[in-house]
Each structure stands twice: as C-alpha cells, then as structure tokens.
C-alpha cells in the first residue's frame, strides 16, 4: 500500500491486520508547521542518540530529547534516558493532540533528522514501560519522509509519506506485530522533526 504525495486524507486504519495506525492528516497548516519547526530546531535540548547493538556502543547522527510530566528514567536500546520537564510549546501540542485523539500522554520523545542521510532502522516501540498495547502519537515537521511498516510474521508491508503537520497514532497490537522505520534518502537535504507522544508507566 502506498500513499501518493498529496495532502494526506484521514484514515481510520492504515494497517491491513493485527494493529491500528490512525492517520489524522494535517492537523496544522503550513505556516504554523514552519513556525514550530524553526522553534523546535533552536529551543529543544537536542543530544546525539546512543544505542547498544550486539554488545557495541554507538552514537548516532540522529538527535533526540525526551520530555515529560516528571524526570522519568526511560530505558531503550540498552541506554537510559532522563526526561526533562515540558517545553511550553511541546506541552501545548500535547494538549491539542489529546483533544483530537481522546488519549492521555505524559511524555514525548522528540527526534531530529538533520537531512535525508539520517534515518532509523526497523524496530518496534515495545518497551515494558509503554504498556502492553502502547498508544504513540507521532507528529511530523519539516521534510516529507518515507515511513514504512512491515509485519513481523507475514509478508504485509505498508509505506506512507509523512508530511509536515501530519499526525498518525499507533495503537492496539501494532507494536506487537509490526516494525517500523524511516528510510534514508540522498535527495532530501532539509531537516525533519518527529514528536512521539507516549504514556510512560514509571517503575514503582
């Protein structure tokens, strides 16, 4: 399934089976999306991401920062992240997305891809701290990038082009049965920021 590069229409579910990915289309106009992009580029506390793969420590070119209701400690890819207290613009967007989706979020992992040569490989957001059926709202700013899903046990695959201001929500059993990725492209020179709003279950 491929979505062409026109203004995205809302879809109740982009997946053919075993999960739910809702597409809300563009929830911000082009002018507001550009304002948020410029603001976030210069006002979030970006740091290069770190991962452990096959016992090796890597520092990625892609940058990330995590915000939340408290200074949560979040573990993924063998690395511990500590949340910063909400940036006001992020919190405003969180409230807007909660109203649109009917979901509640207490944290946001922000990702910065400075150009098309920065991407992220196949993975699922299935950490125990996100719950058994994680709900993740993903809002994009900047360059349009190809976002792909592939089923873990079947041949099903879904590709879409995420545009600036577009919101998708992954929920249900999506993280259990599907992996997702951002493909690299030498043709893209503009930055992209992706905000992933989540509900984080802090350890007792």
C-alpha positions as CSV (number, residue, x, y, z in Angstrom):
1,X,0.0,0.0,0.0
2,X,1.5,3.4,-1.0
3,X,0.1,6.8,-0.4
4,X,1.0,9.5,-3.0
5,X,2.4,12.8,-2.2
6,X,-0.8,14.8,-2.0
7,X,-2.3,16.3,1.2
8,X,-3.0,13.2,3.3
9,X,-6.6,12.3,4.0
10,X,-7.7,10.9,7.3
11,X,-7.8,7.1,7.6
12,X,-9.2,5.0,10.5
13,X,-6.5,2.4,10.0
14,X,-3.6,2.2,7.6
15,X,-2.8,-1.4,8.5
16,X,-4.4,-4.4,6.9
17,X,-4.4,-6.6,10.0
18,X,-3.0,-7.1,13.6
19,X,-2.9,-3.5,14.7
20,X,-4.2,0.1,14.3
21,X,-2.5,3.1,12.8
22,X,-4.8,6.0,12.5
23,X,-4.0,8.9,10.1
24,X,-5.4,12.2,11.2
25,X,-4.0,14.0,8.2
26,X,-2.6,17.5,8.5
27,X,-3.6,18.9,11.9
28,X,-1.6,22.1,11.4
29,X,-1.4,24.5,8.4
30,X,1.9,25.1,6.6
31,X,2.6,28.4,8.3
32,X,2.2,27.0,11.8
33,X,4.1,23.9,11.0
34,X,7.1,26.0,9.8
35,X,6.9,28.1,12.9
36,X,7.0,25.0,15.1
37,X,9.9,23.5,13.1
38,X,12.1,26.7,13.4
39,X,11.3,26.9,17.1
40,X,12.0,23.3,18.0
41,X,15.2,23.3,16.0
42,X,16.7,26.0,18.2
43,X,14.9,25.5,21.5
44,X,14.9,21.8,22.4
45,X,17.8,20.3,24.2
46,X,19.0,18.0,21.4
47,X,21.6,15.3,22.0
48,X,23.0,12.6,19.8
49,X,21.2,9.3,20.4
50,X,23.1,6.3,21.9
51,X,22.3,2.7,21.3
52,X,23.8,-0.7,22.2
53,X,23.6,-3.2,19.4
54,X,25.2,-6.7,19.6
55,X,27.3,-5.6,22.6
56,X,28.7,-2.5,20.8
57,X,28.0,1.1,21.8
58,X,27.1,3.5,19.0
59,X,26.4,7.3,19.0
60,X,24.0,8.1,16.2
61,X,23.9,11.2,14.0
62,X,20.2,11.5,14.7
63,X,19.5,13.6,17.7
64,X,16.8,13.1,20.4
65,X,15.4,14.6,23.6
66,X,12.8,13.3,26.0
67,X,10.3,15.5,27.9
68,X,7.6,14.5,30.4
69,X,5.5,15.2,33.4
70,X,8.4,14.3,35.7
71,X,12.1,13.4,35.4
72,X,11.3,9.8,34.3
73,X,14.1,7.4,33.5
74,X,13.4,5.6,30.3
75,X,15.4,2.6,29.0
76,X,15.6,1.6,25.3
77,X,18.3,0.1,23.1
78,X,20.4,-0.6,26.3
79,X,20.6,3.1,27.2
80,X,19.0,5.1,29.9
81,X,17.3,8.5,29.1
82,X,16.1,11.0,31.7
83,X,13.1,13.2,30.9
84,X,13.2,17.0,31.0
85,X,10.2,19.0,32.2
86,X,7.9,20.0,29.4
87,X,8.9,22.7,26.9
88,X,5.8,25.1,26.8
89,X,5.3,24.6,23.0
90,X,5.5,20.9,23.3
91,X,3.0,20.9,26.2
92,X,0.6,23.0,24.1
93,X,0.8,20.4,21.2
94,X,0.4,17.6,23.7
95,X,-2.9,19.1,24.9
96,X,-4.1,19.6,21.3
97,X,-3.3,16.0,20.4
98,X,-5.0,14.7,23.5
99,X,-8.2,16.6,22.5
100,X,-8.0,15.2,18.9
101,X,-7.3,11.6,19.9
102,X,-9.1,11.2,23.2
103,X,-5.8,9.7,24.6
104,X,-3.7,10.9,27.5
105,X,0.1,11.3,27.2
106,X,2.7,12.1,29.9
107,X,5.9,12.2,27.8
108,X,7.3,13.0,24.4
109,X,10.4,11.6,22.7
110,X,11.5,14.1,20.0
111,X,13.7,13.0,17.1
112,X,15.7,15.3,14.8
113,X,16.8,14.1,11.4
114,X,19.0,16.9,10.0
115,X,18.9,15.6,6.4
116,X,17.9,12.5,4.4
117,X,21.0,10.6,5.3
118,X,19.7,10.3,8.9
119,X,17.1,7.6,9.4
120,X,16.2,4.9,11.8
121,X,16.1,1.1,11.1
122,X,13.4,-1.5,11.7
123,X,12.2,-1.5,15.3
124,X,9.1,-1.7,17.5
125,X,8.4,0.6,20.4
126,X,7.6,-2.4,22.7
127,X,9.4,-1.5,25.9
128,X,7.5,-2.7,29.0
129,X,7.4,0.9,30.3
130,X,5.0,1.8,27.5
131,X,2.4,-0.9,28.4
132,X,1.1,-4.0,26.6
133,X,-0.8,-2.0,23.9
134,X,1.2,1.2,23.7
135,X,-0.5,4.3,22.2
136,X,2.0,6.5,20.4
137,X,1.0,9.7,18.6
138,X,3.6,10.8,16.0
139,X,3.6,14.4,14.7
140,X,6.0,15.4,11.9
141,X,7.5,18.7,11.0
142,X,9.8,19.7,8.1
143,X,10.9,17.4,5.2
144,X,8.5,14.8,3.9
145,X,9.9,11.4,4.7
146,X,9.0,7.8,3.8
147,X,7.7,5.9,6.8
148,X,7.3,2.1,6.5
149,X,5.7,-0.7,8.4
150,X,6.4,-4.4,8.0
151,X,4.7,-7.3,9.7
152,X,6.9,-9.5,11.9
153,X,5.3,-12.8,10.8
154,X,3.7,-12.1,7.5
155,X,4.7,-10.6,4.2
156,X,2.5,-7.5,4.7
157,X,4.2,-4.1,4.3
158,X,2.8,-0.5,4.3
159,X,4.6,2.6,3.1
160,X,3.4,6.2,3.6
161,X,4.9,9.7,3.1
162,X,4.7,11.7,6.3
163,X,4.3,15.4,5.7
164,X,4.9,18.5,7.8
165,X,1.9,18.9,10.2
166,X,0.7,15.3,9.8
167,X,-0.4,13.2,12.8
168,X,-0.6,9.4,13.0
169,X,-1.4,7.3,16.0
170,X,-0.1,3.8,16.5
171,X,-2.1,1.7,19.0
172,X,-3.7,-1.7,19.8
173,X,-1.3,-4.6,19.0
174,X,0.7,-2.6,16.4
175,X,4.0,-2.8,18.3
176,X,3.5,-6.5,19.0
177,X,3.0,-7.5,15.3
178,X,4.7,-4.7,13.3
179,X,8.0,-3.0,13.0
180,X,8.5,0.5,11.5
181,X,11.4,2.6,10.1
182,X,12.4,5.9,8.5
183,X,14.2,5.3,5.2
184,X,17.3,7.3,4.2
185,X,17.4,9.3,1.0
186,X,20.2,11.2,-0.6
187,X,17.7,13.5,-2.3
188,X,16.5,15.1,1.0
189,X,18.6,18.0,2.4
190,X,16.0,19.6,4.7
191,X,15.6,18.7,8.4
192,X,12.7,16.7,9.8
193,X,11.5,16.7,13.5
194,X,9.2,14.0,14.7
195,X,7.4,14.3,18.1
196,X,6.3,11.0,19.6
197,X,3.8,11.4,22.4
198,X,3.5,8.4,24.7
199,X,2.2,7.3,28.1
200,X,5.1,6.2,30.2
201,X,4.5,3.8,33.1
202,X,7.1,4.8,35.7
203,X,8.5,2.0,37.8
204,X,7.1,1.7,41.4
